[in-house]
Amino acid sequence: MSPPAEPGRGTMRAFQRTIGVDYSGAETPTASLKGLRVYLAESDAAPREVPPPPSPRKYWTRRGIAEWLAERLAEDVPTLVGIDHGFSFPLRYFEAHGLLADWPAFLDDFQRHWPTDEDHTYVDFVRDGTVGNGAERQGNARWRRLTELRAGSAKSVFHFDVQGSVAKSTHAGIPWLRFLRQRLGPRVHFWPFDGWEVPAGRSAIAEVYPALWSRGFARDGRTSDQHDAFSIAAWLAMADRDGSLATFLQPRLSARDRAVAQVEGWILGVAGALDAVGGVTMPEGRGAADSLH
């Protein structure tokens, strides 16, 4: 990724298009959900809403979005995708379940226990023990990722059944990240798990938190879900255009916090930590934390 330009000066854009996805963990992977919205921005045009393919379903499904993204990201068009759900879990989760600090292995392990990408499967079915084996891979709502602490208002990925919860969408969405990774391989860079620097010409997928940006864009009659997806695509395009994106892709983190964030993930746009509160407290015991040494 090229160094950032001075704000307003412009620079060569890293991505030819940006895509914003406002996610929903409701119902099943094949359910048509009003809360699933996709916006796409190309060149200097304003983001436009992308409707689902023609079918009896009025709205997107999670499976439909994953398959559509796989098609777009297979094209030879550098694309940056922002998705509104957690991409990983706090380091304490890895410690509690004896997991290595390895994100691809986490994706496999999670999908085995929480097969929320399978047809007829609700997140609540796994929570209730009807499907999968979620009881063996539980988290605690008090556990927070470093990036959530730095964001301030971001909720824990384990905080279910509250307003503004991201837990259900996270538990529904993570298996689809695995699907995209398996389908696309090295064509797509999962930031920051594959590294903080996105190789030139490569498409990338990042976790986002639209509340960071949505108030900065006029609503123009959009629903809250539409506006969140619009704001993601618009901010990513704007940041790429003015050169600030490169800075956000390299948040100011200590080496220790950077290692933690490559396991827990990072919300694109959240500031780093060297000029903020000190580094994350590592859990005791052997396991994920020890593998970061």
Residue frames as qw, qx, qy, qz and C-alpha x, y, z in Angstrom:
[[0.000, 0.890, 0.456, 0.000, 0.00, 0.00, 0.00],
 [0.412, 0.521, -0.031, 0.747, 1.46, 3.37, -0.99],
 [0.265, -0.238, -0.485, 0.798, 2.15, 5.97, 1.73],
 [0.085, 0.786, 0.587, -0.177, -0.70, 8.32, 2.54],
 [0.287, 0.506, 0.191, 0.791, -1.01, 11.59, 0.71],
 [0.004, -0.097, -0.380, 0.920, -1.67, 14.82, 2.50],
 [0.244, 0.574, 0.738, -0.257, -5.43, 15.16, 3.07],
 [0.334, 0.824, 0.192, -0.416, -7.06, 16.84, 0.13],
 [0.019, -0.634, 0.578, 0.513, -4.06, 16.41, -2.16],
 [0.887, 0.331, -0.053, -0.317, -5.25, 13.12, -3.62],
 [0.285, -0.482, 0.813, 0.160, -3.22, 10.05, -4.51],
 [0.456, 0.146, -0.762, -0.437, -3.43, 7.06, -6.78],
 [0.765, -0.250, 0.191, -0.562, -6.35, 5.01, -5.55],
 [0.194, -0.317, 0.927, -0.049, -5.66, 1.50, -4.30],
 [0.342, 0.307, 0.880, -0.116, -9.15, 0.22, -5.10],
 [0.061, -0.136, -0.548, -0.823, -11.34, 0.72, -8.16],
 [0.527, -0.467, -0.388, -0.595, -14.52, 0.10, -6.20],
 [0.070, -0.171, 0.752, -0.633, -15.75, -0.18, -2.63],
 [0.543, -0.343, -0.661, -0.388, -18.62, -2.25, -1.26],
 [0.233, -0.277, 0.562, -0.744, -20.49, -1.72, 1.99],
 [0.532, -0.247, -0.779, -0.223, -22.48, -4.55, 3.57],
 [0.419, -0.352, 0.414, -0.727, -24.87, -3.96, 6.46],
 [0.339, 0.067, -0.937, -0.040, -25.34, -7.40, 7.98],
 [0.687, -0.301, 0.137, -0.647, -28.09, -9.28, 9.79],
 [0.054, 0.232, -0.962, 0.131, -27.97, -12.53, 11.77],
 [0.635, 0.072, 0.366, -0.676, -31.71, -13.10, 11.77],
 [0.888, 0.260, 0.106, -0.363, -33.40, -16.31, 10.66],
 [0.883, -0.027, 0.400, 0.243, -31.58, -18.71, 8.26],
 [0.349, -0.374, 0.461, 0.725, -28.84, -18.26, 5.62],
 [0.143, 0.263, 0.731, 0.613, -31.45, -18.49, 2.85],
 [0.004, -0.761, -0.589, 0.272, -34.01, -16.14, 4.45],
 [0.257, 0.607, 0.242, 0.712, -34.75, -12.90, 2.61],
 [0.438, -0.583, -0.429, 0.533, -33.93, -10.21, 5.18],
 [0.129, 0.945, 0.209, 0.214, -34.76, -6.51, 5.06],
 [0.449, -0.853, 0.190, 0.187, -31.75, -5.82, 7.25],
 [0.701, -0.117, 0.453, 0.538, -29.25, -7.13, 4.68],
 [0.358, 0.915, 0.091, -0.161, -28.17, -4.24, 2.44],
 [0.713, -0.067, 0.326, 0.617, -25.38, -3.82, -0.09],
 [0.245, 0.944, 0.019, -0.218, -24.05, -0.58, -1.60],
 [0.779, 0.066, 0.288, 0.553, -21.32, -0.27, -4.22],
 [0.065, 0.927, -0.079, -0.360, -19.23, 2.76, -5.23],
 [0.782, 0.216, 0.323, 0.488, -17.21, 2.92, -8.44],
 [0.397, 0.470, 0.106, 0.781, -14.82, 5.64, -9.59],
 [0.054, 0.046, -0.325, 0.943, -16.04, 8.96, -8.20],
 [0.457, -0.390, -0.491, -0.632, -19.75, 8.11, -8.35],
 [0.487, -0.368, 0.444, -0.657, -21.88, 8.06, -5.20],
 [0.148, -0.054, 0.983, -0.095, -22.59, 4.60, -3.81],
 [0.617, -0.023, -0.332, -0.713, -25.64, 2.89, -5.30],
 [0.679, -0.176, 0.603, -0.381, -27.70, 0.17, -3.72],
 [0.262, 0.243, -0.869, -0.342, -27.21, -3.27, -5.24],
 [0.796, -0.097, 0.137, -0.582, -30.42, -5.32, -5.28],
 [0.589, -0.191, 0.785, 0.020, -30.35, -9.12, -5.00],
 [0.020, 0.081, -0.809, -0.582, -30.52, -11.15, -8.22],
 [0.595, -0.060, -0.205, -0.775, -34.04, -11.46, -9.66],
 [0.274, -0.102, -0.950, 0.108, -36.01, -14.05, -7.71],
 [0.423, -0.663, -0.547, -0.289, -39.19, -14.31, -5.64],
 [0.558, -0.509, -0.356, 0.550, -37.13, -12.99, -2.72],
 [0.097, 0.965, 0.162, 0.180, -37.36, -9.22, -2.27],
 [0.241, -0.897, 0.367, -0.059, -34.24, -8.85, -0.14],
 [0.394, 0.544, -0.733, 0.102, -30.78, -10.37, 0.08],
 [0.928, -0.356, -0.101, -0.035, -29.99, -13.61, 1.90],
 [0.435, -0.746, 0.475, 0.170, -26.70, -14.23, 3.67],
 [0.736, 0.029, 0.596, 0.320, -25.89, -17.03, 1.24],
 [0.510, 0.773, 0.314, 0.207, -26.77, -14.76, -1.68],
 [0.052, -0.974, 0.220, 0.027, -24.45, -12.00, -0.47],
 [0.598, -0.498, 0.579, 0.244, -21.59, -14.45, 0.02],
 [0.699, 0.289, 0.572, 0.318, -22.01, -15.88, -3.47],
 [0.332, 0.918, 0.165, 0.144, -22.33, -12.41, -5.02],
 [0.263, -0.886, 0.361, 0.123, -19.19, -11.22, -3.21],
 [0.709, -0.207, 0.600, 0.306, -17.32, -14.31, -4.40],
 [0.611, 0.596, 0.425, 0.302, -18.22, -13.44, -7.99],
 [0.113, 0.988, -0.028, 0.098, -17.25, -9.76, -7.64],
 [0.424, -0.777, 0.449, 0.125, -14.00, -10.49, -5.86],
 [0.780, 0.027, 0.540, 0.316, -13.01, -13.07, -8.50],
 [0.499, 0.829, 0.182, 0.178, -13.05, -10.28, -11.07],
 [0.658, 0.067, -0.041, 0.749, -9.83, -8.49, -11.95],
 [0.068, -0.772, -0.122, -0.621, -11.00, -5.28, -10.25],
 [0.341, 0.043, -0.637, 0.690, -9.30, -4.29, -6.97],
 [0.464, -0.601, -0.369, -0.536, -12.18, -3.99, -4.54],
 [0.084, 0.164, -0.695, 0.695, -12.40, -3.11, -0.86],
 [0.539, -0.469, -0.594, -0.369, -15.34, -4.66, 1.02],
 [0.094, -0.270, 0.587, -0.758, -16.45, -3.49, 4.46],
 [0.560, -0.348, -0.706, -0.258, -18.76, -5.82, 6.41],
 [0.326, -0.549, 0.260, -0.724, -20.57, -4.82, 9.59],
 [0.894, -0.407, -0.068, -0.173, -19.92, -7.74, 11.96],
 [0.441, -0.706, 0.552, 0.046, -17.05, -9.11, 14.02],
 [0.694, 0.498, -0.503, -0.133, -14.48, -11.19, 12.14],
 [0.575, 0.134, -0.736, 0.333, -12.95, -12.90, 15.18],
 [0.649, -0.675, -0.336, -0.101, -13.20, -13.23, 18.95],
 [0.256, -0.875, 0.354, -0.209, -11.31, -11.87, 21.97],
 [0.378, 0.478, -0.773, 0.179, -8.05, -13.54, 22.86],
 [0.424, -0.247, 0.688, -0.534, -9.69, -14.81, 26.06],
 [0.883, 0.208, 0.064, -0.416, -11.93, -17.02, 23.91],
 [0.690, 0.480, -0.540, 0.047, -8.87, -18.66, 22.34],
 [0.013, 0.434, -0.761, 0.482, -7.36, -19.13, 25.82],
 [0.641, -0.126, 0.461, -0.601, -10.54, -20.55, 27.34],
 [0.924, 0.249, 0.110, -0.267, -10.91, -23.17, 24.62],
 [0.679, -0.378, 0.537, 0.327, -7.24, -24.02, 24.20],
 [0.695, 0.664, 0.251, 0.117, -7.09, -22.74, 20.63],
 [0.596, -0.070, 0.187, 0.778, -3.97, -21.62, 18.82],
 [0.080, 0.741, 0.083, -0.661, -3.75, -17.95, 17.94],
 [0.190, -0.075, 0.739, 0.642, -4.43, -18.73, 14.29],
 [0.461, 0.310, 0.131, -0.821, -7.36, -17.10, 12.48],
 [0.563, 0.198, -0.624, -0.505, -7.83, -19.65, 9.64],
 [0.306, -0.052, -0.932, 0.189, -7.86, -22.47, 12.19],
 [0.196, 0.228, 0.537, -0.788, -10.36, -20.47, 14.25],
 [0.534, 0.223, -0.248, -0.777, -12.67, -20.21, 11.23],
 [0.537, 0.065, -0.813, -0.217, -12.66, -23.99, 10.80],
 [0.188, -0.122, -0.845, 0.484, -13.16, -24.68, 14.48],
 [0.299, 0.208, 0.310, -0.878, -15.97, -22.15, 14.79],
 [0.585, 0.159, -0.412, -0.680, -17.88, -23.48, 11.78],
 [0.421, -0.011, -0.907, 0.019, -17.69, -27.03, 13.16],
 [0.119, -0.284, -0.753, 0.581, -19.35, -25.89, 16.38],
 [0.270, 0.592, 0.306, -0.695, -21.55, -23.11, 14.98],
 [0.327, 0.138, 0.742, 0.569, -22.61, -24.29, 11.48],
 [0.231, 0.648, 0.387, -0.613, -24.71, -21.19, 10.90],
 [0.205, 0.429, -0.508, -0.718, -24.02, -21.31, 7.16],
 [0.060, 0.121, 0.975, 0.178, -26.10, -24.47, 6.82],
 [0.353, -0.320, -0.470, -0.743, -29.64, -24.32, 5.47],
 [0.634, -0.544, -0.459, -0.302, -32.51, -24.16, 7.97],
 [0.649, -0.240, -0.448, 0.566, -30.11, -23.08, 10.73],
 [0.180, -0.923, -0.075, -0.333, -30.83, -20.13, 13.02],
 [0.220, 0.512, -0.586, 0.589, -28.13, -18.79, 15.34],
 [0.557, -0.380, 0.380, -0.633, -30.59, -19.45, 18.16],
 [0.961, 0.022, -0.210, -0.180, -30.82, -23.11, 17.14],
 [0.656, 0.309, -0.523, 0.449, -27.11, -23.47, 17.94],
 [0.127, -0.460, 0.449, -0.756, -27.49, -21.43, 21.12],
 [0.767, -0.242, 0.175, -0.568, -30.31, -23.74, 22.23],
 [0.386, -0.344, 0.856, -0.005, -28.35, -26.91, 21.42],
 [0.802, 0.390, 0.315, -0.324, -30.66, -28.04, 18.60],
 [0.781, 0.596, -0.061, 0.176, -27.91, -27.81, 15.95],
 [0.393, 0.685, -0.430, 0.437, -24.12, -27.91, 16.15],
 [0.738, -0.347, -0.444, 0.371, -22.23, -27.86, 19.42],
 [0.076, 0.785, -0.056, 0.612, -22.22, -24.24, 20.52],
 [0.701, -0.706, -0.013, -0.101, -22.05, -25.22, 24.18],
 [0.862, -0.168, 0.072, 0.472, -18.43, -26.24, 23.61],
 [0.446, 0.214, 0.141, 0.858, -17.55, -22.84, 22.13],
 [0.177, -0.891, -0.416, -0.041, -19.21, -20.22, 24.30],
 [0.359, 0.370, -0.195, 0.834, -17.92, -16.75, 25.04],
 [0.294, -0.600, -0.544, 0.507, -18.59, -14.23, 27.78],
 [0.171, 0.882, 0.320, 0.301, -20.20, -10.84, 27.17],
 [0.392, -0.885, 0.102, 0.229, -17.60, -9.30, 29.50],
 [0.660, -0.165, 0.436, 0.590, -14.83, -10.34, 27.13],
 [0.358, 0.895, 0.070, -0.256, -13.97, -7.53, 24.74],
 [0.781, 0.327, 0.133, 0.515, -11.57, -7.35, 21.85],
 [0.420, -0.348, -0.011, 0.838, -8.89, -4.69, 21.93],
 [0.079, 0.234, 0.437, 0.865, -10.45, -2.95, 18.94],
 [0.327, -0.690, -0.590, -0.264, -13.83, -2.80, 20.72],
 [0.497, -0.631, -0.289, 0.522, -12.21, -1.19, 23.74],
 [0.314, -0.185, 0.205, 0.909, -10.52, 1.37, 21.51],
 [0.045, -0.441, -0.587, -0.677, -13.73, 2.06, 19.57],
 [0.155, -0.100, 0.401, -0.897, -15.48, 2.91, 22.83],
 [0.629, 0.085, 0.224, -0.739, -19.10, 2.17, 21.93],
 [0.597, 0.214, -0.697, -0.334, -18.65, -1.13, 20.05],
 [0.810, -0.334, 0.244, -0.417, -20.40, -4.01, 21.82],
 [0.380, -0.370, 0.847, 0.037, -18.89, -7.39, 22.64],
 [0.454, 0.191, -0.709, -0.505, -19.29, -10.08, 19.99],
 [0.274, -0.172, -0.935, 0.144, -20.86, -12.21, 22.75],
 [0.171, 0.226, 0.458, -0.842, -23.44, -9.66, 23.90],
 [0.073, -0.329, -0.833, -0.439, -26.67, -11.16, 22.60],
 [0.225, -0.659, -0.714, -0.073, -30.28, -9.98, 22.96],
 [0.190, -0.665, -0.231, 0.684, -29.65, -6.25, 23.45],
 [0.423, 0.883, 0.174, -0.104, -30.32, -3.28, 21.21],
 [0.230, 0.878, -0.413, -0.075, -27.45, -2.68, 18.81],
 [0.761, -0.344, 0.545, 0.078, -26.08, -6.18, 19.41],
 [0.437, 0.627, -0.560, -0.321, -23.53, -7.43, 16.90],
 [0.438, -0.309, 0.835, -0.120, -23.34, -10.91, 18.45],
 [0.752, 0.326, 0.539, -0.194, -25.96, -12.60, 16.30],
 [0.603, 0.775, -0.128, -0.137, -24.68, -11.14, 13.02],
 [0.019, -0.700, 0.714, 0.004, -21.12, -12.09, 14.00],
 [0.533, -0.141, 0.825, -0.126, -22.06, -15.69, 14.80],
 [0.733, 0.527, 0.394, -0.172, -24.04, -15.88, 11.55],
 [0.451, 0.865, -0.178, -0.132, -21.42, -14.19, 9.40],
 [0.316, -0.667, 0.660, 0.143, -18.10, -15.77, 10.40],
 [0.709, 0.062, 0.688, 0.142, -18.73, -19.06, 8.52],
 [0.591, 0.768, 0.245, 0.038, -19.32, -17.02, 5.35],
 [0.014, -0.883, 0.449, 0.135, -15.89, -15.43, 5.74],
 [0.552, -0.285, 0.772, 0.135, -14.56, -18.98, 5.73],
 [0.687, 0.522, 0.505, 0.017, -16.61, -19.67, 2.58],
 [0.360, 0.927, -0.087, -0.058, -15.09, -16.65, 0.82],
 [0.249, -0.728, 0.626, 0.127, -11.58, -17.55, 1.93],
 [0.645, -0.032, 0.754, 0.119, -11.96, -21.10, 0.64],
 [0.620, 0.675, 0.400, -0.002, -13.57, -19.96, -2.61],
 [0.327, 0.940, -0.079, 0.060, -11.13, -17.14, -3.44],
 [0.865, -0.073, -0.065, 0.493, -7.84, -18.17, -1.83],
 [0.485, -0.339, -0.003, 0.806, -5.02, -15.66, -2.25],
 [0.187, 0.559, 0.440, 0.677, -7.05, -13.46, -4.59],
 [0.323, -0.815, -0.195, -0.440, -8.46, -11.67, -1.54],
 [0.338, 0.249, -0.573, 0.704, -6.64, -10.16, 1.44],
 [0.527, -0.698, -0.472, -0.112, -8.48, -10.49, 4.76],
 [0.215, 0.532, -0.328, 0.751, -7.31, -7.46, 6.71],
 [0.066, 0.831, -0.552, 0.013, -5.48, -7.53, 9.10],
 [0.896, -0.228, 0.374, -0.066, -5.26, -11.32, 9.45],
 [0.857, 0.366, 0.160, 0.326, -3.29, -11.66, 6.20],
 [0.537, -0.018, -0.008, 0.844, -1.15, -8.66, 7.12],
 [0.025, -0.730, -0.307, 0.610, -1.61, -4.94, 7.72],
 [0.088, 0.515, -0.404, -0.751, -0.48, -4.01, 4.23],
 [0.764, 0.446, 0.419, -0.204, -2.76, -4.92, 1.33],
 [0.513, -0.123, 0.565, 0.634, -0.66, -5.88, -1.72],
 [0.233, 0.438, -0.223, -0.839, -1.07, -3.59, -4.71],
 [0.440, 0.144, -0.645, -0.608, -3.82, -4.76, -7.06],
 [0.220, -0.159, -0.952, 0.144, -5.35, -7.13, -4.49],
 [0.483, -0.557, -0.314, -0.598, -8.95, -6.99, -3.30],
 [0.176, 0.128, -0.741, 0.635, -9.52, -6.89, 0.45],
 [0.523, -0.593, -0.521, -0.322, -12.23, -7.52, 3.05],
 [0.192, 0.216, -0.537, 0.793, -12.29, -5.64, 6.36],
 [0.268, -0.609, -0.714, 0.218, -14.49, -5.42, 9.43],
 [0.051, 0.376, 0.049, 0.924, -16.20, -2.05, 9.80],
 [0.141, -0.525, -0.678, 0.495, -18.38, -0.21, 12.29],
 [0.184, 0.586, 0.443, 0.653, -20.64, 2.19, 10.37],
 [0.339, -0.869, -0.344, 0.107, -21.55, 4.16, 13.50],
 [0.536, -0.387, 0.105, 0.742, -18.09, 5.73, 13.16],
 [0.191, -0.056, 0.438, 0.877, -19.10, 7.42, 9.91],
 [0.088, 0.556, 0.784, 0.260, -22.85, 7.32, 9.29],
 [0.086, -0.837, -0.372, 0.392, -23.59, 10.69, 10.91],
 [0.235, -0.502, 0.312, 0.772, -21.22, 12.34, 8.49],
 [0.030, 0.101, 0.735, 0.670, -23.43, 11.55, 5.48],
 [0.480, 0.045, 0.057, -0.874, -26.87, 12.95, 4.72],
 [0.506, 0.088, 0.818, -0.260, -29.61, 10.35, 5.22],
 [0.295, 0.260, -0.516, -0.761, -31.52, 11.21, 1.99],
 [0.780, 0.014, -0.073, -0.621, -34.49, 9.00, 2.80],
 [0.557, 0.222, -0.800, 0.015, -32.54, 5.81, 3.35],
 [0.824, -0.507, -0.198, -0.156, -33.53, 3.37, 6.09],
 [0.451, -0.776, 0.441, -0.012, -31.00, 2.85, 8.89],
 [0.830, -0.082, 0.502, 0.230, -29.78, -0.38, 7.28],
 [0.626, 0.681, 0.213, 0.314, -29.48, 1.24, 3.86],
 [0.013, 0.966, -0.185, 0.181, -27.68, 4.23, 5.32],
 [0.655, -0.582, 0.465, 0.125, -25.18, 2.07, 7.19],
 [0.799, 0.179, 0.454, 0.351, -24.29, 0.16, 4.00],
 [0.386, 0.867, 0.119, 0.292, -24.15, 3.43, 2.04],
 [0.270, -0.926, 0.260, -0.053, -21.90, 5.03, 4.68],
 [0.781, -0.320, 0.462, 0.273, -19.47, 2.11, 4.59],
 [0.697, 0.426, 0.385, 0.429, -19.06, 2.25, 0.81],
 [0.174, 0.943, 0.076, 0.272, -18.92, 6.06, 0.78],
 [0.433, -0.847, 0.303, 0.055, -16.33, 6.38, 3.58],
 [0.798, -0.154, 0.458, 0.360, -14.08, 3.67, 2.15],
 [0.578, 0.616, 0.314, 0.434, -14.15, 5.37, -1.26],
 [0.036, -0.979, 0.027, -0.201, -13.54, 8.83, 0.23],
 [0.607, -0.691, 0.361, 0.155, -10.66, 7.62, 2.41],
 [0.780, 0.095, 0.444, 0.432, -9.08, 5.84, -0.55],
 [0.412, 0.792, 0.254, 0.373, -9.52, 8.92, -2.73],
 [0.094, -0.960, 0.135, -0.226, -7.97, 11.42, -0.27],
 [0.509, 0.504, -0.608, 0.341, -5.11, 9.15, 0.76],
 [0.408, -0.524, 0.497, -0.559, -6.15, 8.65, 4.39],
 [0.958, -0.063, -0.112, -0.258, -7.08, 4.99, 3.90],
 [0.710, 0.354, -0.513, 0.327, -3.45, 3.94, 3.91],
 [0.047, -0.453, 0.553, -0.698, -3.06, 5.48, 7.37],
 [0.742, -0.235, 0.230, -0.583, -6.16, 3.70, 8.71],
 [0.942, 0.149, -0.294, -0.066, -4.84, 0.40, 7.36],
 [0.627, 0.207, -0.508, 0.554, -1.76, 0.92, 9.54],
 [0.467, -0.829, -0.142, -0.273, -3.16, 1.95, 12.96],
 [0.146, 0.648, -0.576, 0.477, -0.60, 3.07, 15.53],
 [0.900, -0.389, -0.068, -0.187, -0.27, -0.02, 17.68],
 [0.344, -0.656, 0.672, -0.011, 2.53, -1.40, 19.79],
 [0.349, 0.315, -0.852, -0.231, 4.12, -4.59, 18.48],
 [0.111, 0.073, 0.923, -0.361, 2.32, -6.52, 21.23],
 [0.473, 0.442, 0.408, -0.644, -1.09, -5.06, 20.43],
 [0.476, 0.484, -0.476, -0.559, -0.50, -5.56, 16.72],
 [0.175, 0.154, -0.971, -0.048, 0.09, -9.28, 17.32],
 [0.263, 0.287, 0.771, -0.505, -3.11, -9.50, 19.39],
 [0.474, 0.524, 0.077, -0.703, -5.10, -7.66, 16.70],
 [0.385, 0.368, -0.715, -0.452, -3.97, -10.10, 14.02],
 [0.091, -0.132, -0.981, 0.111, -5.79, -12.79, 16.01],
 [0.136, 0.514, 0.643, -0.552, -8.77, -10.78, 17.31],
 [0.300, 0.649, 0.521, 0.466, -9.16, -8.63, 14.21],
 [0.186, -0.330, -0.149, 0.913, -9.43, -4.86, 13.99],
 [0.301, 0.795, 0.510, -0.133, -12.23, -2.48, 13.04],
 [0.474, 0.304, 0.260, 0.784, -11.06, -0.39, 10.10],
 [0.056, -0.741, -0.189, -0.642, -11.13, 3.27, 11.07],
 [0.667, -0.731, -0.138, 0.038, -10.53, 2.78, 14.80],
 [0.118, 0.876, -0.414, 0.220, -7.50, 4.70, 16.00],
 [0.725, 0.173, -0.592, 0.308, -4.42, 2.95, 17.28],
 [0.703, -0.645, -0.298, 0.039, -3.09, 2.88, 20.81],
 [0.655, 0.090, -0.249, 0.707, 0.38, 4.35, 21.12],
 [0.017, 0.281, -0.145, 0.949, -1.13, 7.71, 22.02],
 [0.648, -0.440, -0.244, -0.572, -4.05, 6.23, 23.98],
 [0.741, -0.515, 0.330, -0.276, -4.47, 3.90, 26.94],
 [0.195, -0.540, 0.812, 0.105, -1.86, 1.17, 27.42],
 [0.381, 0.190, -0.825, -0.373, -1.80, -2.23, 25.77],
 [0.806, -0.249, -0.294, -0.449, -4.25, -5.04, 26.29],
 [0.465, -0.487, 0.676, -0.298, -3.89, -7.21, 29.39],
 [0.521, 0.238, -0.780, -0.251, -2.98, -10.72, 28.39],
 [0.862, -0.353, -0.044, -0.361, -4.82, -13.64, 30.00],
 [0.356, -0.575, 0.729, -0.105, -2.90, -15.96, 32.25],
 [0.841, 0.048, 0.532, -0.087, -2.06, -19.53, 31.38],
 [0.265, -0.282, 0.717, 0.580, -0.65, -21.17, 28.28],
 [0.495, 0.562, 0.663, 0.012, -2.24, -21.27, 24.87],
 [0.418, 0.805, 0.289, 0.305, -3.08, -18.40, 22.53],
 [0.171, -0.976, 0.134, 0.027, -1.25, -15.75, 24.54],
 [0.645, -0.499, 0.475, 0.330, 1.94, -17.78, 24.70],
 [0.696, 0.330, 0.489, 0.409, 1.99, -18.27, 20.96],
 [0.232, 0.949, 0.120, 0.175, 2.23, -14.48, 20.55],
 [0.507, -0.758, 0.270, 0.309, 5.60, -14.34, 22.28]]
